[in-house]
């Protein structure tokens, strides 16, 4: 898993009682973009995340960027 600031960390639900969670990646702590990530949740809270197997990164949708 590799990410850059502005990408979205998506954590899929493990049960029907929970919903998918998404956070904006503020910082990748490794030079190669691997975890852990400093993320900002929709409520404004920031935290360090070590994503598990139920998570993936959605690249940012910046107009004009080559992906």
RAFENTA-V845000 format. One record per residue. SS is DSSP state (~ for helix, > for strand, _ for the rest). PHI is phi in radians with two decimals (NA if undefined). PSI is psi in radians with two decimals (NA if undefined). Layout:
{{SS | PHI | PSI} {SS | PHI | PSI}}
//
This chain:
{{_ | NA | 2.26} {_ | -2.36 | 2.51} {_ | -2.60 | 2.92} {_ | -2.39 | 2.81} {_ | -0.96 | 2.39} {_ | 1.76 | -0.36} {_ | -1.21 | 2.91} {> | -1.96 | 2.28} {> | -1.58 | 2.15} {> | -1.98 | 2.16} {> | -1.97 | 1.98} {_ | -1.26 | 2.66} {_ | -1.25 | 2.50} {_ | -1.65 | -0.20} {_ | -2.61 | 2.90} {_ | -1.23 | -0.33} {_ | -1.34 | -0.31} {_ | -1.92 | 2.71} {_ | -1.92 | 2.90} {_ | -1.06 | 2.46} {> | -1.99 | 2.50} {> | -2.33 | 2.50} {> | -2.49 | 2.62} {> | -1.51 | 2.28} {> | -1.36 | 2.12} {> | -1.62 | -0.63} {> | -2.72 | 2.37} {> | -1.70 | 2.19} {_ | -1.37 | -0.19} {_ | -1.88 | 2.53} {_ | -1.04 | -0.49} {_ | -1.56 | 0.07} {_ | 1.48 | 0.20} {_ | -1.51 | 2.84} {_ | -1.07 | 2.81} {_ | -1.42 | 2.86} {> | -2.14 | 2.44} {> | -1.54 | 2.13} {> | -2.16 | 2.74} {> | -2.03 | 2.09} {> | -1.40 | 2.84} {_ | -0.99 | -0.47} {_ | -1.43 | 0.02} {_ | 1.68 | -0.21} {_ | -1.18 | 2.43} {> | -2.01 | 2.55} {> | -2.80 | 2.83} {> | -1.55 | 2.26} {> | -2.17 | 2.34} {_ | -1.90 | 1.63} {_ | -1.08 | 2.49} {_ | -1.66 | -2.97} {_ | -1.21 | -0.22} {_ | -1.60 | 0.18} {> | -2.02 | 2.69} {> | -2.61 | 2.88} {> | -1.85 | 2.28} {> | -1.82 | 2.08} {_ | -1.04 | 2.62} {_ | -1.17 | 2.66} {_ | -1.85 | 1.24} {_ | -1.59 | 2.14} {_ | -1.04 | 2.38} {_ | 1.48 | -0.01} {_ | -1.54 | 2.56} {_ | -1.58 | 2.19} {_ | -2.09 | NA}}
//
